Amino acid sequence: MELDPRRLRVLRAVALRGGVVDAAKVLHLTPSAVSQHLAQLEREVGRPLVDRSRRRAGLTPAGRLLAARAERIEHELAEARRELAELTGRATGPVAVAAFSSAVCHLLVPALAALGRTHPGLEPRVIEAEGPDALRELRTGGLDVLVVEYDGADPDPDEQWRDLASTPVADDAYRVITPADWSPPPRSVRDLAERPWVAAPSDTACGRALERISAEYGFTARRAHVGREFPTVLALVRAGLGAAVVPTLALAGAPAETIALPSAPVAGHRRIAAVHRASRTGPEPLIAAVTDALRKAAVDLGLTPTTTG
């Protein structure tokens, strides 16, 4: 019996993604090509590997057995890539990285520019994505690295990452910002008790930071406007419509018409991390190269390196 490792990789993708169509997306093949690979593998094995009696293709016991072997082969190939990278000092190959908007603009873009010089064989693919769907893509092979953010006052989201590994990137301090033309100009956060705010949704890191500031200074923020994306928040602040809490990273390149309040309190920070699939021996060379470059880009922007996981 001659088994083609490339077809085993296709079978592994079907097992991870739960169907032919999703497997085709992550493999950059057509669904027809995936089906042909599976049919040929079944001929080589001499028994069905895919249960086609259901709406979504599942694996037969033989299919699950081979998919598990394919997973072990993938781990061995990862170790080979690691050893080759140690020999050459360079990581090569495709790597798919997803991040939220401000991380793409201010961390990932400069990180990939630096990697293009030090690792010219790197083939990056950037996706702007976050949340549960992005985590699913990471778990099932559609992504290699996912850059995430969460409020530094919260514990690490271990429940969400229970089967994944994470590498800390930086701590990004919150800032209170106000319109440049407000009169009289606020001198402290107490002066903002009666002013309107451009508030982030309460389930976000910045939303919780505003709640902490309000509690510390004894007022209820007047949430006149709600903005989730930082370009929206900054535009509303520039227009004079309210104060806001934003992380330092969101102010990178912000025009002077939006100013940070000089006497803003320490409102905590959000934590930025790179999440990737777990491995016995640590991240693959490509992933390690990306996370190292992200940390360097964060330092260059003046963010604080994370000292704990």
C-alpha positions in Angstrom: 0.0 0.0 0.0 1.5 3.3 -1.1 0.2 6.4 0.7 0.8 9.9 -0.7 1.6 12.3 2.2 0.0 15.1 0.2 -3.3 13.3 0.3 -2.9 12.6 4.0 -2.6 16.4 4.4 -5.9 16.8 2.6 -7.5 14.3 4.8 -6.2 16.1 7.9 -7.7 19.3 6.7 -11.1 17.7 6.2 -10.9 16.4 9.7 -9.9 19.8 11.2 -12.4 21.8 9.1 -15.3 19.4 9.3 -16.0 19.2 5.6 -14.7 19.3 2.1 -15.6 23.0 1.3 -13.9 24.4 4.3 -10.9 22.2 3.8 -10.6 23.4 0.3 -10.5 27.1 1.5 -7.6 26.4 3.9 -5.7 24.3 1.3 -6.3 26.9 -1.5 -7.8 24.2 -3.6 -11.2 23.7 -5.2 -13.7 21.5 -3.5 -13.6 19.2 -6.5 -9.8 18.9 -6.2 -10.2 18.0 -2.5 -12.8 15.3 -3.4 -10.5 13.9 -6.0 -7.6 13.6 -3.6 -9.9 11.9 -1.1 -11.2 9.5 -3.7 -7.6 8.6 -4.7 -6.6 8.1 -1.1 -9.6 5.8 -0.6 -8.5 3.7 -3.6 -5.0 3.5 -2.2 -6.3 2.4 1.2 -9.0 0.1 -0.2 -11.8 1.3 2.1 -13.9 4.4 2.6 -12.4 7.2 4.6 -15.2 9.7 4.4 -18.8 9.1 5.5 -20.9 10.7 2.8 -24.2 9.7 4.2 -24.5 12.9 6.2 -24.9 16.5 5.1 -21.4 17.4 6.2 -18.7 15.0 5.3 -17.4 13.1 8.4 -14.7 10.6 8.7 -15.1 6.8 9.0 -13.1 5.0 11.7 -10.4 4.3 9.0 -10.4 8.0 8.1 -10.0 9.1 11.7 -7.1 6.7 12.1 -5.3 8.1 9.1 -6.1 11.7 10.0 -4.4 11.1 13.4 -1.4 9.7 11.7 -1.4 12.7 9.4 -1.4 15.0 12.4 1.7 13.2 13.7 3.4 13.6 10.3 2.6 17.3 10.4 4.3 17.6 13.8 7.4 15.8 12.5 7.5 18.2 9.5 7.2 21.1 11.9 10.2 19.8 13.8 12.1 19.5 10.6 11.3 23.1 9.7 12.5 24.1 13.1 15.8 22.3 12.8 16.4 23.7 9.3 15.7 27.2 10.5 18.3 26.8 13.3 20.8 25.7 10.7 20.2 28.6 8.3 19.1 31.2 10.8 16.1 32.0 8.5 12.4 30.9 8.6 10.8 30.4 5.2 7.3 29.6 3.9 3.7 30.8 4.1 2.3 32.2 7.3 -1.2 33.5 7.8 -1.6 36.2 10.5 -4.8 37.8 11.7 -5.1 40.9 13.9 -7.5 43.6 15.0 -7.4 46.9 13.0 -5.0 49.0 15.0 -2.6 46.1 15.5 -2.6 45.5 11.7 -1.8 49.2 11.0 0.7 49.9 13.7 2.3 46.6 14.7 1.8 44.0 12.0 2.7 46.2 9.0 6.1 47.3 10.4 6.8 43.8 11.8 6.3 42.3 8.3 8.4 45.0 6.7 11.3 44.0 9.1 10.7 40.3 8.5 10.9 40.9 4.7 14.5 42.1 5.3 15.6 39.4 7.7 13.5 36.5 6.4 13.1 37.0 2.7 11.6 33.6 2.2 8.6 34.5 4.4 5.3 34.5 2.6 2.9 36.4 4.8 -0.9 36.5 4.4 -2.6 39.2 6.5 -6.3 39.0 7.6 -8.1 41.6 9.6 -10.1 39.5 12.0 -10.8 38.9 15.7 -13.2 37.1 18.0 -14.5 33.6 18.1 -14.5 33.1 14.3 -10.8 34.0 14.2 -10.1 31.6 17.0 -11.8 28.8 15.1 -9.8 29.6 12.0 -6.6 29.4 14.1 -7.6 26.0 15.6 -8.6 24.5 12.3 -5.5 25.6 10.3 -6.9 28.7 8.5 -4.5 30.9 10.5 -1.1 30.5 12.0 -1.0 33.5 14.4 -3.8 35.6 15.8 -3.0 38.9 17.5 -5.6 39.5 20.3 -6.2 42.2 22.9 -7.9 42.0 26.3 -8.2 44.3 29.4 -5.1 44.0 31.6 -7.3 44.0 34.7 -8.9 40.7 33.5 -7.2 37.3 33.9 -5.7 35.7 30.8 -8.6 34.2 28.8 -7.4 30.7 29.4 -10.9 29.2 28.8 -10.9 30.6 25.3 -7.3 29.5 24.7 -7.4 26.2 26.5 -6.0 24.2 23.6 -3.7 27.0 22.3 -0.5 28.7 23.3 0.1 32.5 23.6 3.1 34.7 23.4 2.9 38.2 25.1 3.6 41.1 22.8 3.1 44.3 24.8 1.0 46.2 27.4 -0.7 49.2 25.8 -1.6 51.9 28.3 -5.0 53.6 28.1 -5.2 57.4 27.5 -8.0 59.9 28.1 -8.3 62.2 25.1 -10.4 65.3 24.5 -11.1 67.6 21.6 -8.4 70.3 21.1 -10.9 73.1 20.9 -13.0 72.5 24.0 -13.5 75.6 26.1 -12.8 75.9 28.8 -10.1 73.2 28.3 -10.3 70.4 30.8 -7.4 70.2 33.3 -8.2 66.9 34.8 -10.6 64.0 34.5 -12.9 65.6 37.1 -13.5 68.4 34.6 -15.1 65.8 32.4 -17.8 64.7 34.8 -20.5 66.7 33.0 -19.0 66.5 29.5 -20.1 64.0 26.8 -18.1 60.9 26.1 -17.5 58.8 23.0 -17.8 55.5 24.8 -16.7 52.0 23.7 -19.2 49.2 24.2 -19.2 48.0 27.8 -18.0 44.5 26.7 -14.7 45.9 25.3 -11.4 46.6 27.1 -11.8 50.4 26.6 -15.4 50.3 27.8 -14.3 48.7 31.0 -11.5 51.2 31.4 -14.0 54.1 31.2 -16.1 52.4 33.9 -13.0 52.2 36.2 -12.2 55.9 35.6 -15.8 56.9 36.3 -15.9 54.9 39.5 -12.5 56.3 40.7 -13.6 59.9 40.1 -17.1 59.5 41.4 -19.2 60.3 38.3 -21.3 58.4 35.7 -19.9 59.0 32.2 -22.5 60.5 29.9 -22.2 58.1 27.0 -23.4 60.5 24.3 -21.9 58.4 21.4 -20.7 54.8 21.0 -17.8 53.8 18.9 -16.1 50.4 18.6 -13.4 51.1 16.0 -10.7 53.6 16.9 -10.9 55.6 13.7 -14.6 56.2 14.4 -13.8 57.2 18.0 -11.0 59.6 17.0 -13.1 61.2 14.3 -15.9 61.9 16.8 -13.4 63.4 19.3 -11.8 65.6 16.6 -15.3 66.8 15.8 -15.7 68.0 19.4 -18.4 65.5 20.2 -16.9 64.0 23.3 -13.9 62.7 25.3 -12.8 59.1 25.0 -10.6 56.4 26.4 -8.3 54.9 23.9 -5.1 52.8 24.1 -1.8 54.5 23.2 -1.5 52.4 20.0 -4.7 54.0 18.6 -3.0 57.4 18.8 -0.1 56.4 16.5 -0.3 59.0 13.7 -3.4 60.7 15.1 -3.7 64.3 13.9 -3.0 67.1 16.4 -6.7 68.1 16.4 -7.2 65.2 18.9 -5.2 65.7 22.1 -4.4 63.5 25.0 -5.3 65.0 28.4 -2.0 65.7 30.1 -3.2 64.9 33.6 -5.0 61.7 32.6 -4.9 59.1 35.4 -3.4 55.7 35.2 -6.5 53.9 33.7 -4.7 50.6 33.3 -3.8 49.0 30.0 -4.9 46.4 27.5 -2.7 43.4 26.9 -1.7 42.4 23.4 -0.7 38.8 22.7 -0.1 36.5 19.8 -2.0 33.3 20.0 -0.9 30.2 18.0 -1.4 26.5 18.1 0.4 24.7 20.9 3.4 22.4 20.4 5.5 20.3 22.7 8.7 22.2 21.7 7.3 25.7 21.3 6.2 27.7 18.3 7.4 26.9 14.8 10.2 29.1 13.4 7.8 31.1 11.3 5.5 31.8 14.2 8.5 32.7 16.5 9.8 35.0 13.8 6.5 36.8 13.6 6.0 37.2 17.4 9.6 38.4 17.8 9.0 41.0 15.1 5.7 42.1 16.7 7.4 42.6 20.1 10.1 44.7 18.4 7.5 46.8 16.6 5.7 47.4 19.9 8.9 48.5 21.6 9.6 50.9 18.7 6.2 52.5 19.3 7.0 53.0 23.0 4.6 50.3 24.3 5.6 48.4 27.5 6.9 44.9 27.0 4.7 42.4 28.9 6.6 40.9 31.8 4.1 38.1 32.6 2.1 35.7 30.4 
